[in-house]
Amino acid sequence: MRSIAVIGAGQSGAQLALGLLDRGYDVTLVTDRGPDEVRHGRVMSSQCMFDTALRTERALGLDEWQRDCPQITGVALSLVGMDVGMDVRWQSPLDAPAQSVDQRVKCAAWMERYEQAGGKLVVRPASVADLEEYARTHDLVVVATGKGELGRVFPRDPERSPYDRPRRALALTYVTGARPRPGDAVVDLRIVPGVGEYFTFPALTVSGPCEIMVFEGVPDGPMDCWDDVRTPEQHLERSLEILRRFFPDEYERCRTANLTDEQGVLRGRLTPTVRRPAAQLPSGRHVLGMADAVVLCDPVTGQGSNNAAQAAEHYLDAILRHGDEEFTPAWMQRTFDGYWRGWAQWSVAWTNSLLAGLQPHQRQLLAEAAGIPAVAGAVVNGFDDPRTLYPWWAEPAETERLLADKRAQGQSAFDVRDLRRALGHYATGVTVVTARAADGRKVGMTANSFTSVSLDPPLVLWCPGKNAPSTPDFTAATHFAVNILAADQHHLSRQFATPADDKFTGAPVGEGIAGTPVLDGAVARFQCRTVQCLDVGDHIVMIGEVERYDAPGGDPLVFHSGSYRLAAKHPDL
């Protein structure tokens, strides 16, 4: 039985420890505070978790607050002018609800669940000397907290860390007693360019339902006003002062608010930082950093707990796939690189872009979203999956393309998002389609629009979107390969669905007809000569003649209603 020590029992550490314990690993979970200390201590974050991150909890059976926690169904966004009042305000639904469970509630319960399941819980602060001992006695040490000296174990990555000082003065206020917000429960985000941001949303805390206020003040600006606050009462008073000055309507709603408890406030500053994931201890042994220990984001886009959950799932999957091999520094780097490519880089880029201030094309995008529901929906669901924001959030030309596309969708006979949801009820396999571009680059994308067309001659088709960056490379290529993924290749599905300069990094690749890359481990592979490309709607229908195929078999990866699934024999058959 492999032994793994996880240092830190927050969102990522506790989630990873429970996942490993459930898979039969010998797990030691180390925390500086036990369940009761966490439950009765100070709030730790403003965690608002969106559906993609919540799925990682549901996959482990950890979603025990679904009935008690308020469900957040959308996001309202405002751009507020200092002198002219509210310039832009709109609201759009999320594709699936979000929720916020106070980490005092969640992490305390997870630690108790972990102990009840037979896991070893060590309650004491961990030092570098402790890391040495855990590294000596365990096959792998994962550090999931950046507190104190542990945060300095992992060197800063300057290429991925554009800031060397805090970009916001931060404050959290947990309250009850505010007047209910009319309409649906939403994340209400208000941006005052050059001053800061304020957002609030419903949550579940130790005493029951509440609201969390989050204040983000630009350093030395008028919302950077917390240094003289000493008591919880003063903290609440200062919160209301900021609302009265910048958001009068919100002040009127919240003027009767009370703190949930004396520990329901938090103030501070943090420097957004990415660190190198494999740290060498004085003994020469290595430990692996995860979540906040190596990717620390400002809360302005609410990505912290979502990043942590995604990291825990990715690391769990990487450990399980690694089997009995040694956990080398190279493996640690590959594990982090997969998480970075597949998730964290997009979350970090989006967060840092807001900290830097909205660019003209971004202001235009947010302004036009008020009149184009499809644009508002695209922005809002970027909170759930920041990968979907790119490239159009960052590049002015892509912003214009998105706006044009969404305007056209507005003239459609159907609600495009609802139609996509309905079509998602048709379960499919998952493929990665690959080709060799004219300049020799390997290109690939995840697709489930694949089907057989004819057996004589042997024809298949798949349908890339017209605006997909690599579509011109596919239509110009003489050949393509369809790789039908196995059940344990869901990480490749995510990897090839995410924008990247080289999607093939770390993927098991061979070479087929005309130099076409093919993926090892697939349940079936079809190497095809392109015979026809049809321009149909917003996609290209690519028809290929199968020139070579192989089908080693195995359990396929299945996709249904927005989630990966496993195929199983029907019990009645």
Summary of the structure (lengths in Angstrom):
residues: 573
radius of gyration: 24.7
end to end distance: 36.6
largest distance: 79.3
contacts: 1913
relative contact order: 0.11
helix: 34%
strand: 30%
